[in-house]
Amino acid sequence: MDYEKKLAELENLVKQLEEGGLTLEESISVFEKGVSLTKDCLGALNEYKGKISSIQEEVDKLLSQE
C-alpha cells in the first residue's frame, strides 16, 4: 500500500474514533491499526526525506561546478 492510501486509511480511522459508536474493543483495534499506519507513514516520509536530500546534494554539486 502506498503512502497516500495509508494516509487516507489513517484519516478514515481517526474519523471513526471521533464519531464514536464503537465498542471499547473496536476502538482499541482501530487505534492499534492507526498506530501501525502512523509508523508506516512516518517511515515512508523519512525515506522520501532521504531521497530528497540525496537529490539536493547532487543538484548542489552540479551547481557548484559551474
mmCIF file of the N, C-alpha and C atoms, coordinates in Angstrom:
data_MODEL
# 
_entry.id   MODEL 
# 
loop_
_atom_site.group_PDB 
_atom_site.id 
_atom_site.type_symbol 
_atom_site.label_atom_id 
_atom_site.label_alt_id 
_atom_site.label_comp_id 
_atom_site.label_asym_id 
_atom_site.label_entity_id 
_atom_site.label_seq_id 
_atom_site.pdbx_PDB_ins_code 
_atom_site.Cartn_x 
_atom_site.Cartn_y 
_atom_site.Cartn_z 
_atom_site.occupancy 
_atom_site.B_iso_or_equiv 
_atom_site.pdbx_formal_charge 
_atom_site.auth_seq_id 
_atom_site.auth_comp_id 
_atom_site.auth_asym_id 
_atom_site.auth_atom_id 
_atom_site.pdbx_PDB_model_num 
ATOM 1   N N  . MET A 1 1  ? 0.861   -1.179 0.000   1.00 0.00 ? 1  MET A N  1 
ATOM 2   C CA . MET A 1 1  ? 0.000   0.000  0.000   1.00 0.00 ? 1  MET A CA 1 
ATOM 3   C C  . MET A 1 1  ? 0.903   1.237  0.000   1.00 0.00 ? 1  MET A C  1 
ATOM 4   N N  . ASP A 1 2  ? 0.594   2.198  -0.846  1.00 0.00 ? 2  ASP A N  1 
ATOM 5   C CA . ASP A 1 2  ? 1.434   3.381  -0.920  1.00 0.00 ? 2  ASP A CA 1 
ATOM 6   C C  . ASP A 1 2  ? 1.067   4.409  0.157   1.00 0.00 ? 2  ASP A C  1 
ATOM 7   N N  . TYR A 1 3  ? 1.904   5.415  0.261   1.00 0.00 ? 3  TYR A N  1 
ATOM 8   C CA . TYR A 1 3  ? 1.761   6.420  1.318   1.00 0.00 ? 3  TYR A CA 1 
ATOM 9   C C  . TYR A 1 3  ? 0.383   7.079  1.309   1.00 0.00 ? 3  TYR A C  1 
ATOM 10  N N  . GLU A 1 4  ? -0.073  7.494  0.148   1.00 0.00 ? 4  GLU A N  1 
ATOM 11  C CA . GLU A 1 4  ? -1.349  8.198  0.065   1.00 0.00 ? 4  GLU A CA 1 
ATOM 12  C C  . GLU A 1 4  ? -2.516  7.326  0.530   1.00 0.00 ? 4  GLU A C  1 
ATOM 13  N N  . LYS A 1 5  ? -2.477  6.060  0.175   1.00 0.00 ? 5  LYS A N  1 
ATOM 14  C CA . LYS A 1 5  ? -3.537  5.143  0.600   1.00 0.00 ? 5  LYS A CA 1 
ATOM 15  C C  . LYS A 1 5  ? -3.495  4.927  2.105   1.00 0.00 ? 5  LYS A C  1 
ATOM 16  N N  . LYS A 1 6  ? -2.292  4.785  2.643   1.00 0.00 ? 6  LYS A N  1 
ATOM 17  C CA . LYS A 1 6  ? -2.159  4.616  4.094   1.00 0.00 ? 6  LYS A CA 1 
ATOM 18  C C  . LYS A 1 6  ? -2.643  5.854  4.836   1.00 0.00 ? 6  LYS A C  1 
ATOM 19  N N  . LEU A 1 7  ? -2.299  7.017  4.315   1.00 0.00 ? 7  LEU A N  1 
ATOM 20  C CA . LEU A 1 7  ? -2.738  8.261  4.947   1.00 0.00 ? 7  LEU A CA 1 
ATOM 21  C C  . LEU A 1 7  ? -4.258  8.391  4.896   1.00 0.00 ? 7  LEU A C  1 
ATOM 22  N N  . ALA A 1 8  ? -4.859  8.043  3.769   1.00 0.00 ? 8  ALA A N  1 
ATOM 23  C CA . ALA A 1 8  ? -6.315  8.102  3.647   1.00 0.00 ? 8  ALA A CA 1 
ATOM 24  C C  . ALA A 1 8  ? -6.978  7.124  4.619   1.00 0.00 ? 8  ALA A C  1 
ATOM 25  N N  . GLU A 1 9  ? -6.398  5.936  4.748   1.00 0.00 ? 9  GLU A N  1 
ATOM 26  C CA . GLU A 1 9  ? -6.949  4.954  5.679   1.00 0.00 ? 9  GLU A CA 1 
ATOM 27  C C  . GLU A 1 9  ? -6.806  5.456  7.126   1.00 0.00 ? 9  GLU A C  1 
ATOM 28  N N  . LEU A 1 10 ? -5.683  6.076  7.419   1.00 0.00 ? 10 LEU A N  1 
ATOM 29  C CA . LEU A 1 10 ? -5.473  6.636  8.754   1.00 0.00 ? 10 LEU A CA 1 
ATOM 30  C C  . LEU A 1 10 ? -6.498  7.728  9.051   1.00 0.00 ? 10 LEU A C  1 
ATOM 31  N N  . GLU A 1 11 ? -6.752  8.582  8.092   1.00 0.00 ? 11 GLU A N  1 
ATOM 32  C CA . GLU A 1 11 ? -7.758  9.630  8.263   1.00 0.00 ? 11 GLU A CA 1 
ATOM 33  C C  . GLU A 1 11 ? -9.141  9.024  8.509   1.00 0.00 ? 11 GLU A C  1 
ATOM 34  N N  . ASN A 1 12 ? -9.448  7.941  7.814   1.00 0.00 ? 12 ASN A N  1 
ATOM 35  C CA . ASN A 1 12 ? -10.716 7.252  7.998   1.00 0.00 ? 12 ASN A CA 1 
ATOM 36  C C  . ASN A 1 12 ? -10.822 6.675  9.413   1.00 0.00 ? 12 ASN A C  1 
ATOM 37  N N  . LEU A 1 13 ? -9.738  6.107  9.905   1.00 0.00 ? 13 LEU A N  1 
ATOM 38  C CA . LEU A 1 13 ? -9.743  5.547  11.256  1.00 0.00 ? 13 LEU A CA 1 
ATOM 39  C C  . LEU A 1 13 ? -9.950  6.640  12.307  1.00 0.00 ? 13 LEU A C  1 
ATOM 40  N N  . VAL A 1 14 ? -9.303  7.778  12.106  1.00 0.00 ? 14 VAL A N  1 
ATOM 41  C CA . VAL A 1 14 ? -9.480  8.901  13.034  1.00 0.00 ? 14 VAL A CA 1 
ATOM 42  C C  . VAL A 1 14 ? -10.935 9.351  13.037  1.00 0.00 ? 14 VAL A C  1 
ATOM 43  N N  . LYS A 1 15 ? -11.523 9.420  11.855  1.00 0.00 ? 15 LYS A N  1 
ATOM 44  C CA . LYS A 1 15 ? -12.932 9.809  11.744  1.00 0.00 ? 15 LYS A CA 1 
ATOM 45  C C  . LYS A 1 15 ? -13.830 8.830  12.508  1.00 0.00 ? 15 LYS A C  1 
ATOM 46  N N  . GLN A 1 16 ? -13.547 7.536  12.363  1.00 0.00 ? 16 GLN A N  1 
ATOM 47  C CA . GLN A 1 16 ? -14.335 6.522  13.079  1.00 0.00 ? 16 GLN A CA 1 
ATOM 48  C C  . GLN A 1 16 ? -14.246 6.726  14.581  1.00 0.00 ? 16 GLN A C  1 
ATOM 49  N N  . LEU A 1 17 ? -13.039 6.993  15.073  1.00 0.00 ? 17 LEU A N  1 
ATOM 50  C CA . LEU A 1 17 ? -12.855 7.189  16.506  1.00 0.00 ? 17 LEU A CA 1 
ATOM 51  C C  . LEU A 1 17 ? -13.540 8.465  16.984  1.00 0.00 ? 17 LEU A C  1 
ATOM 52  N N  . GLU A 1 18 ? -13.465 9.518  16.179  1.00 0.00 ? 18 GLU A N  1 
ATOM 53  C CA . GLU A 1 18 ? -14.091 10.792 16.560  1.00 0.00 ? 18 GLU A CA 1 
ATOM 54  C C  . GLU A 1 18 ? -15.612 10.687 16.585  1.00 0.00 ? 18 GLU A C  1 
ATOM 55  N N  . GLU A 1 19 ? -16.167 9.917  15.661  1.00 0.00 ? 19 GLU A N  1 
ATOM 56  C CA . GLU A 1 19 ? -17.618 9.785  15.589  1.00 0.00 ? 19 GLU A CA 1 
ATOM 57  C C  . GLU A 1 19 ? -18.180 8.978  16.760  1.00 0.00 ? 19 GLU A C  1 
ATOM 58  N N  . GLY A 1 20 ? -17.360 8.125  17.318  1.00 0.00 ? 20 GLY A N  1 
ATOM 59  C CA . GLY A 1 20 ? -17.826 7.289  18.420  1.00 0.00 ? 20 GLY A CA 1 
ATOM 60  C C  . GLY A 1 20 ? -18.688 6.157  17.892  1.00 0.00 ? 20 GLY A C  1 
ATOM 61  N N  . GLY A 1 21 ? -19.429 5.536  18.779  1.00 0.00 ? 21 GLY A N  1 
ATOM 62  C CA . GLY A 1 21 ? -20.308 4.455  18.373  1.00 0.00 ? 21 GLY A CA 1 
ATOM 63  C C  . GLY A 1 21 ? -19.625 3.102  18.310  1.00 0.00 ? 21 GLY A C  1 
ATOM 64  N N  . LEU A 1 22 ? -18.315 3.079  18.543  1.00 0.00 ? 22 LEU A N  1 
ATOM 65  C CA . LEU A 1 22 ? -17.592 1.808  18.535  1.00 0.00 ? 22 LEU A CA 1 
ATOM 66  C C  . LEU A 1 22 ? -17.549 1.248  19.950  1.00 0.00 ? 22 LEU A C  1 
ATOM 67  N N  . THR A 1 23 ? -17.492 -0.049 20.036  1.00 0.00 ? 23 THR A N  1 
ATOM 68  C CA . THR A 1 23 ? -17.302 -0.659 21.347  1.00 0.00 ? 23 THR A CA 1 
ATOM 69  C C  . THR A 1 23 ? -15.861 -0.379 21.784  1.00 0.00 ? 23 THR A C  1 
ATOM 70  N N  . LEU A 1 24 ? -15.580 -0.641 23.043  1.00 0.00 ? 24 LEU A N  1 
ATOM 71  C CA . LEU A 1 24 ? -14.223 -0.433 23.539  1.00 0.00 ? 24 LEU A CA 1 
ATOM 72  C C  . LEU A 1 24 ? -13.232 -1.300 22.771  1.00 0.00 ? 24 LEU A C  1 
ATOM 73  N N  . GLU A 1 25 ? -13.589 -2.554 22.541  1.00 0.00 ? 25 GLU A N  1 
ATOM 74  C CA . GLU A 1 25 ? -12.697 -3.450 21.796  1.00 0.00 ? 25 GLU A CA 1 
ATOM 75  C C  . GLU A 1 25 ? -12.478 -2.963 20.370  1.00 0.00 ? 25 GLU A C  1 
ATOM 76  N N  . GLU A 1 26 ? -13.538 -2.508 19.731  1.00 0.00 ? 26 GLU A N  1 
ATOM 77  C CA . GLU A 1 26 ? -13.415 -1.974 18.369  1.00 0.00 ? 26 GLU A CA 1 
ATOM 78  C C  . GLU A 1 26 ? -12.534 -0.723 18.368  1.00 0.00 ? 26 GLU A C  1 
ATOM 79  N N  . SER A 1 27 ? -12.737 0.137  19.337  1.00 0.00 ? 27 SER A N  1 
ATOM 80  C CA . SER A 1 27 ? -11.941 1.364  19.433  1.00 0.00 ? 27 SER A CA 1 
ATOM 81  C C  . SER A 1 27 ? -10.463 1.042  19.602  1.00 0.00 ? 27 SER A C  1 
ATOM 82  N N  . ILE A 1 28 ? -10.165 0.078  20.462  1.00 0.00 ? 28 ILE A N  1 
ATOM 83  C CA . ILE A 1 28 ? -8.770  -0.307 20.674  1.00 0.00 ? 28 ILE A CA 1 
ATOM 84  C C  . ILE A 1 28 ? -8.174  -0.893 19.400  1.00 0.00 ? 28 ILE A C  1 
ATOM 85  N N  . SER A 1 29 ? -8.937  -1.708 18.711  1.00 0.00 ? 29 SER A N  1 
ATOM 86  C CA . SER A 1 29 ? -8.466  -2.305 17.462  1.00 0.00 ? 29 SER A CA 1 
ATOM 87  C C  . SER A 1 29 ? -8.190  -1.226 16.412  1.00 0.00 ? 29 SER A C  1 
ATOM 88  N N  . VAL A 1 30 ? -9.105  -0.286 16.290  1.00 0.00 ? 30 VAL A N  1 
ATOM 89  C CA . VAL A 1 30 ? -8.942  0.816  15.334  1.00 0.00 ? 30 VAL A CA 1 
ATOM 90  C C  . VAL A 1 30 ? -7.725  1.653  15.720  1.00 0.00 ? 30 VAL A C  1 
ATOM 91  N N  . PHE A 1 31 ? -7.566  1.919  17.010  1.00 0.00 ? 31 PHE A N  1 
ATOM 92  C CA . PHE A 1 31 ? -6.427  2.702  17.484  1.00 0.00 ? 31 PHE A CA 1 
ATOM 93  C C  . PHE A 1 31 ? -5.108  1.996  17.175  1.00 0.00 ? 31 PHE A C  1 
ATOM 94  N N  . GLU A 1 32 ? -5.055  0.687  17.433  1.00 0.00 ? 32 GLU A N  1 
ATOM 95  C CA . GLU A 1 32 ? -3.838  -0.079 17.148  1.00 0.00 ? 32 GLU A CA 1 
ATOM 96  C C  . GLU A 1 32 ? -3.494  -0.036 15.663  1.00 0.00 ? 32 GLU A C  1 
ATOM 97  N N  . LYS A 1 33 ? -4.504  -0.171 14.828  1.00 0.00 ? 33 LYS A N  1 
ATOM 98  C CA . LYS A 1 33 ? -4.281  -0.107 13.381  1.00 0.00 ? 33 LYS A CA 1 
ATOM 99  C C  . LYS A 1 33 ? -3.782  1.286  12.994  1.00 0.00 ? 33 LYS A C  1 
ATOM 100 N N  . GLY A 1 34 ? -4.348  2.309  13.638  1.00 0.00 ? 34 GLY A N  1 
ATOM 101 C CA . GLY A 1 34 ? -3.918  3.683  13.372  1.00 0.00 ? 34 GLY A CA 1 
ATOM 102 C C  . GLY A 1 34 ? -2.467  3.912  13.755  1.00 0.00 ? 34 GLY A C  1 
ATOM 103 N N  . VAL A 1 35 ? -2.056  3.357  14.893  1.00 0.00 ? 35 VAL A N  1 
ATOM 104 C CA . VAL A 1 35 ? -0.657  3.494  15.322  1.00 0.00 ? 35 VAL A CA 1 
ATOM 105 C C  . VAL A 1 35 ? 0.268   2.820  14.312  1.00 0.00 ? 35 VAL A C  1 
ATOM 106 N N  . SER A 1 36 ? -0.122  1.651  13.846  1.00 0.00 ? 36 SER A N  1 
ATOM 107 C CA . SER A 1 36 ? 0.680   0.934  12.856  1.00 0.00 ? 36 SER A CA 1 
ATOM 108 C C  . SER A 1 36 ? 0.790   1.733  11.551  1.00 0.00 ? 36 SER A C  1 
ATOM 109 N N  . LEU A 1 37 ? -0.328  2.272  11.101  1.00 0.00 ? 37 LEU A N  1 
ATOM 110 C CA . LEU A 1 37 ? -0.304  3.085  9.873   1.00 0.00 ? 37 LEU A CA 1 
ATOM 111 C C  . LEU A 1 37 ? 0.534   4.344  10.063  1.00 0.00 ? 37 LEU A C  1 
ATOM 112 N N  . THR A 1 38 ? 0.459   4.948  11.246  1.00 0.00 ? 38 THR A N  1 
ATOM 113 C CA . THR A 1 38 ? 1.256   6.139  11.535  1.00 0.00 ? 38 THR A CA 1 
ATOM 114 C C  . THR A 1 38 ? 2.738   5.813  11.431  1.00 0.00 ? 38 THR A C  1 
ATOM 115 N N  . LYS A 1 39 ? 3.143   4.686  11.999  1.00 0.00 ? 39 LYS A N  1 
ATOM 116 C CA . LYS A 1 39 ? 4.552   4.262  11.911  1.00 0.00 ? 39 LYS A CA 1 
ATOM 117 C C  . LYS A 1 39 ? 4.956   4.078  10.450  1.00 0.00 ? 39 LYS A C  1 
ATOM 118 N N  . ASP A 1 40 ? 4.096   3.424  9.673   1.00 0.00 ? 40 ASP A N  1 
ATOM 119 C CA . ASP A 1 40 ? 4.393   3.204  8.249   1.00 0.00 ? 40 ASP A CA 1 
ATOM 120 C C  . ASP A 1 40 ? 4.529   4.532  7.509   1.00 0.00 ? 40 ASP A C  1 
ATOM 121 N N  . CYS A 1 41 ? 3.622   5.458  7.778   1.00 0.00 ? 41 CYS A N  1 
ATOM 122 C CA . CYS A 1 41 ? 3.656   6.758  7.106   1.00 0.00 ? 41 CYS A CA 1 
ATOM 123 C C  . CYS A 1 41 ? 4.912   7.544  7.479   1.00 0.00 ? 41 CYS A C  1 
ATOM 124 N N  . LEU A 1 42 ? 5.256   7.531  8.762   1.00 0.00 ? 42 LEU A N  1 
ATOM 125 C CA . LEU A 1 42 ? 6.467   8.233  9.195   1.00 0.00 ? 42 LEU A CA 1 
ATOM 126 C C  . LEU A 1 42 ? 7.713   7.606  8.579   1.00 0.00 ? 42 LEU A C  1 
ATOM 127 N N  . GLY A 1 43 ? 7.734   6.283  8.479   1.00 0.00 ? 43 GLY A N  1 
ATOM 128 C CA . GLY A 1 43 ? 8.856   5.611  7.832   1.00 0.00 ? 43 GLY A CA 1 
ATOM 129 C C  . GLY A 1 43 ? 8.973   6.013  6.369   1.00 0.00 ? 43 GLY A C  1 
ATOM 130 N N  . ALA A 1 44 ? 7.840   6.072  5.686   1.00 0.00 ? 44 ALA A N  1 
ATOM 131 C CA . ALA A 1 44 ? 7.843   6.471  4.272   1.00 0.00 ? 44 ALA A CA 1 
ATOM 132 C C  . ALA A 1 44 ? 8.311   7.916  4.129   1.00 0.00 ? 44 ALA A C  1 
ATOM 133 N N  . LEU A 1 45 ? 7.843   8.796  5.008   1.00 0.00 ? 45 LEU A N  1 
ATOM 134 C CA . LEU A 1 45 ? 8.261   10.197 4.944   1.00 0.00 ? 45 LEU A CA 1 
ATOM 135 C C  . LEU A 1 45 ? 9.763   10.339 5.169   1.00 0.00 ? 45 LEU A C  1 
ATOM 136 N N  . ASN A 1 46 ? 10.305  9.586  6.101   1.00 0.00 ? 46 ASN A N  1 
ATOM 137 C CA . ASN A 1 46 ? 11.749  9.627  6.340   1.00 0.00 ? 46 ASN A CA 1 
ATOM 138 C C  . ASN A 1 46 ? 12.520  9.123  5.132   1.00 0.00 ? 46 ASN A C  1 
ATOM 139 N N  . GLU A 1 47 ? 11.980  8.100  4.478   1.00 0.00 ? 47 GLU A N  1 
ATOM 140 C CA . GLU A 1 47 ? 12.614  7.585  3.269   1.00 0.00 ? 47 GLU A CA 1 
ATOM 141 C C  . GLU A 1 47 ? 12.589  8.637  2.162   1.00 0.00 ? 47 GLU A C  1 
ATOM 142 N N  . TYR A 1 48 ? 11.443  9.285  1.989   1.00 0.00 ? 48 TYR A N  1 
ATOM 143 C CA . TYR A 1 48 ? 11.332  10.344 0.977   1.00 0.00 ? 48 TYR A CA 1 
ATOM 144 C C  . TYR A 1 48 ? 12.268  11.502 1.302   1.00 0.00 ? 48 TYR A C  1 
ATOM 145 N N  . LYS A 1 49 ? 12.383  11.830 2.579   1.00 0.00 ? 49 LYS A N  1 
ATOM 146 C CA . LYS A 1 49 ? 13.271  12.913 3.004   1.00 0.00 ? 49 LYS A CA 1 
ATOM 147 C C  . LYS A 1 49 ? 14.706  12.586 2.617   1.00 0.00 ? 49 LYS A C  1 
ATOM 148 N N  . GLY A 1 50 ? 15.113  11.338 2.829   1.00 0.00 ? 50 GLY A N  1 
ATOM 149 C CA . GLY A 1 50 ? 16.455  10.920 2.446   1.00 0.00 ? 50 GLY A CA 1 
ATOM 150 C C  . GLY A 1 50 ? 16.684  11.020 0.950   1.00 0.00 ? 50 GLY A C  1 
ATOM 151 N N  . LYS A 1 51 ? 15.692  10.623 0.180   1.00 0.00 ? 51 LYS A N  1 
ATOM 152 C CA . LYS A 1 51 ? 15.814  10.703 -1.279  1.00 0.00 ? 51 LYS A CA 1 
ATOM 153 C C  . LYS A 1 51 ? 15.931  12.155 -1.727  1.00 0.00 ? 51 LYS A C  1 
ATOM 154 N N  . ILE A 1 52 ? 15.116  13.022 -1.134  1.00 0.00 ? 52 ILE A N  1 
ATOM 155 C CA . ILE A 1 52 ? 15.151  14.444 -1.499  1.00 0.00 ? 52 ILE A CA 1 
ATOM 156 C C  . ILE A 1 52 ? 16.495  15.051 -1.133  1.00 0.00 ? 52 ILE A C  1 
ATOM 157 N N  . SER A 1 53 ? 17.020  14.696 0.036   1.00 0.00 ? 53 SER A N  1 
ATOM 158 C CA . SER A 1 53 ? 18.333  15.204 0.454   1.00 0.00 ? 53 SER A CA 1 
ATOM 159 C C  . SER A 1 53 ? 19.418  14.764 -0.509  1.00 0.00 ? 53 SER A C  1 
ATOM 160 N N  . SER A 1 54 ? 19.343  13.512 -0.933  1.00 0.00 ? 54 SER A N  1 
ATOM 161 C CA . SER A 1 54 ? 20.326  12.984 -1.868  1.00 0.00 ? 54 SER A CA 1 
ATOM 162 C C  . SER A 1 54 ? 20.256  13.716 -3.212  1.00 0.00 ? 54 SER A C  1 
ATOM 163 N N  . ILE A 1 55 ? 19.073  13.928 -3.691  1.00 0.00 ? 55 ILE A N  1 
ATOM 164 C CA . ILE A 1 55 ? 18.891  14.656 -4.950  1.00 0.00 ? 55 ILE A CA 1 
ATOM 165 C C  . ILE A 1 55 ? 19.390  16.090 -4.817  1.00 0.00 ? 55 ILE A C  1 
ATOM 166 N N  . GLN A 1 56 ? 19.085  16.717 -3.675  1.00 0.00 ? 56 GLN A N  1 
ATOM 167 C CA . GLN A 1 56 ? 19.517  18.096 -3.454  1.00 0.00 ? 56 GLN A CA 1 
ATOM 168 C C  . GLN A 1 56 ? 21.041  18.192 -3.420  1.00 0.00 ? 56 GLN A C  1 
ATOM 169 N N  . GLU A 1 57 ? 21.699  17.201 -2.822  1.00 0.00 ? 57 GLU A N  1 
ATOM 170 C CA . GLU A 1 57 ? 23.166  17.176 -2.808  1.00 0.00 ? 57 GLU A CA 1 
ATOM 171 C C  . GLU A 1 57 ? 23.724  17.099 -4.230  1.00 0.00 ? 57 GLU A C  1 
ATOM 172 N N  . GLU A 1 58 ? 23.090  16.258 -5.066  1.00 0.00 ? 58 GLU A N  1 
ATOM 173 C CA . GLU A 1 58 ? 23.532  16.146 -6.454  1.00 0.00 ? 58 GLU A CA 1 
ATOM 174 C C  . GLU A 1 58 ? 23.360  17.472 -7.187  1.00 0.00 ? 58 GLU A C  1 
ATOM 175 N N  . VAL A 1 59 ? 22.235  18.132 -6.967  1.00 0.00 ? 59 VAL A N  1 
ATOM 176 C CA . VAL A 1 59 ? 21.984  19.424 -7.605  1.00 0.00 ? 59 VAL A CA 1 
ATOM 177 C C  . VAL A 1 59 ? 23.011  20.453 -7.134  1.00 0.00 ? 59 VAL A C  1 
ATOM 178 N N  . ASP A 1 60 ? 23.283  20.473 -5.828  1.00 0.00 ? 60 ASP A N  1 
ATOM 179 C CA . ASP A 1 60 ? 24.259  21.413 -5.281  1.00 0.00 ? 60 ASP A CA 1 
ATOM 180 C C  . ASP A 1 60 ? 25.642  21.194 -5.894  1.00 0.00 ? 60 ASP A C  1 
ATOM 181 N N  . LYS A 1 61 ? 26.028  19.916 -6.064  1.00 0.00 ? 61 LYS A N  1 
ATOM 182 C CA . LYS A 1 61 ? 27.319  19.608 -6.684  1.00 0.00 ? 61 LYS A CA 1 
ATOM 183 C C  . LYS A 1 61 ? 27.365  20.110 -8.106  1.00 0.00 ? 61 LYS A C  1 
ATOM 184 N N  . LEU A 1 62 ? 26.292  19.879 -8.853  1.00 0.00 ? 62 LEU A N  1 
ATOM 185 C CA . LEU A 1 62 ? 26.251  20.342 -10.239 1.00 0.00 ? 62 LEU A CA 1 
ATOM 186 C C  . LEU A 1 62 ? 26.332  21.854 -10.328 1.00 0.00 ? 62 LEU A C  1 
ATOM 187 N N  . LEU A 1 63 ? 25.629  22.533 -9.435  1.00 0.00 ? 63 LEU A N  1 
ATOM 188 C CA . LEU A 1 63 ? 25.639  23.993 -9.459  1.00 0.00 ? 63 LEU A CA 1 
ATOM 189 C C  . LEU A 1 63 ? 26.993  24.561 -9.036  1.00 0.00 ? 63 LEU A C  1 
ATOM 190 N N  . SER A 1 64 ? 27.677  23.886 -8.143  1.00 0.00 ? 64 SER A N  1 
ATOM 191 C CA . SER A 1 64 ? 28.969  24.385 -7.684  1.00 0.00 ? 64 SER A CA 1 
ATOM 192 C C  . SER A 1 64 ? 30.061  24.183 -8.732  1.00 0.00 ? 64 SER A C  1 
ATOM 193 N N  . GLN A 1 65 ? 29.815  23.304 -9.701  1.00 0.00 ? 65 GLN A N  1 
ATOM 194 C CA . GLN A 1 65 ? 30.804  23.049 -10.764 1.00 0.00 ? 65 GLN A CA 1 
ATOM 195 C C  . GLN A 1 65 ? 30.751  24.126 -11.842 1.00 0.00 ? 65 GLN A C  1 
ATOM 196 N N  . GLU A 1 66 ? 29.702  24.879 -11.869 1.00 0.00 ? 66 GLU A N  1 
ATOM 197 C CA . GLU A 1 66 ? 29.565  25.886 -12.939 1.00 0.00 ? 66 GLU A CA 1 
ATOM 198 C C  . GLU A 1 66 ? 30.351  27.120 -12.640 1.00 0.00 ? 66 GLU A C  1 
# 
